[in-house]
Amino acid sequence: MSQENVEIVRSMNEPFDGVDVAQIDWASEAIREILERVYSPDVELTTLESGIGSGPSRFYKGWDGLIAYLQEWFEPFSDIESTRATT
């Protein structure tokens, strides 16, 4: 992977440094405002296909798509964390 691509990925993840992303309410207006400041309204995500037919969808577009992706990706981790906290 080129250093340029590494820097692009790092810059995309930078707003979440030090944040427990599994606990974020991705549907909140505050999160949407942050994402709108950082990402282009034309943002597009293409994910790897899941071999077992579960997980995020294949393609997301725009801020609504980005939010849907983040919700789908992190939701299972919040369930694990809340289960661990109660045991």
Helices and strands as residue ranges (DSSP letters): H 3-13, G 14-16, G 21-23, H 29-38, E 44-46, E 59-61, H 62-86
